Amino acid sequence: MNIVKFDAIVLNPIDNVGTSIKMLKENSNITLKIENKLSKFILKDDINLCHKFSLNLIKKGNKIIKYGEVIGVAIADIKKGKHVHVHNIKSLRG
């Protein structure tokens, strides 16, 4: 049996953020699972367990999409591979 390991997931193909499934280090070349496909990706920040990172440039004012749902809005430009969290998004939940 061949077990494939991955470091982060994208739960919906329209998401613009990935979610880590373990602690990840800045400049790491990680394996990202998008649906049933694996791809390589380079992080630009340390990413804590279950935290988000941008899959591409997200411009200020653009929606943050996770699980196929809008969860917030970028309050600053977020470069590809950067941490996405309360310092650069405004939540639209709760």
C-alpha positions as CSV (number, residue, x, y, z in Angstrom):
1,M,0.0,0.0,0.0
2,N,1.4,3.4,-1.0
3,I,0.6,6.1,1.5
4,V,0.9,9.7,0.2
5,K,1.6,12.3,2.7
6,F,0.6,15.9,2.4
7,D,1.0,19.0,4.5
8,A,-2.0,21.2,3.8
9,I,-5.4,20.9,2.1
10,V,-7.7,23.0,-0.1
11,L,-11.3,21.8,0.6
12,N,-13.0,23.4,-2.4
13,P,-11.4,24.2,-5.8
14,I,-12.8,27.8,-5.5
15,D,-10.9,28.4,-2.2
16,N,-8.1,31.0,-2.3
17,V,-6.5,29.8,0.9
18,G,-5.1,26.5,1.9
19,T,-5.2,25.1,5.5
20,S,-2.2,23.5,7.2
21,I,-2.6,20.1,8.8
22,K,0.6,20.5,10.8
23,M,3.1,23.2,11.8
24,L,4.8,24.5,8.6
25,K,8.0,26.5,8.3
26,E,8.7,29.6,6.2
27,N,10.3,28.8,2.8
28,S,9.1,25.2,3.1
29,N,8.3,23.4,-0.1
30,I,5.1,21.6,1.0
31,T,2.7,19.1,-0.6
32,L,-0.8,20.6,-1.0
33,K,-3.8,18.4,-1.5
34,I,-6.5,19.9,-3.7
35,E,-9.4,17.5,-4.0
36,N,-7.6,14.3,-5.0
37,K,-4.6,15.9,-6.6
38,L,-1.3,16.7,-5.0
39,S,0.9,19.7,-5.9
40,K,4.0,21.4,-4.6
41,F,3.8,24.9,-3.0
42,I,6.3,27.2,-1.3
43,L,5.3,29.1,1.9
44,K,6.4,32.6,2.7
45,D,5.6,32.5,6.4
46,D,5.5,30.0,9.3
47,I,2.0,28.5,9.4
48,N,0.6,27.1,12.6
49,L,-1.6,24.0,12.7
50,C,-5.0,24.6,11.1
51,H,-4.1,28.1,10.0
52,K,-4.6,29.5,6.5
53,F,-2.2,30.7,3.8
54,S,-2.9,32.4,0.5
55,L,-2.8,30.3,-2.7
56,N,-2.3,33.4,-4.9
57,L,-2.1,37.2,-4.5
58,I,-5.2,38.4,-2.7
59,K,-5.7,42.1,-3.2
60,K,-7.0,44.4,-0.5
61,G,-10.8,44.3,-0.5
62,N,-11.0,40.8,-2.1
63,K,-13.0,38.0,-0.4
64,I,-11.3,35.2,1.5
65,I,-12.8,31.9,0.4
66,K,-12.4,28.7,2.5
67,Y,-14.6,25.6,2.3
68,G,-16.2,27.3,-0.8
69,E,-17.6,30.0,1.5
70,V,-16.6,33.6,2.0
71,I,-15.2,33.9,5.5
72,G,-13.7,37.4,5.3
73,V,-12.2,40.3,3.4
74,A,-8.6,41.2,2.9
75,I,-7.7,44.4,4.7
76,A,-4.3,44.5,3.0
77,D,-2.7,42.8,-0.1
78,I,-1.7,39.3,0.8
79,K,1.0,37.8,-1.3
80,K,1.0,34.2,-2.4
81,G,2.2,31.8,0.3
82,K,1.7,34.3,3.2
83,H,-0.2,33.7,6.4
84,V,-3.9,34.6,6.3
85,H,-5.2,35.5,9.7
86,V,-6.6,38.4,11.9
87,H,-3.7,40.7,11.0
88,N,-4.7,40.9,7.3
89,I,-8.4,39.9,7.1
90,K,-11.7,41.1,8.5
91,S,-13.9,38.2,9.5
92,L,-17.5,38.1,8.2
93,R,-18.4,35.4,10.7
94,G,-19.8,36.0,14.2
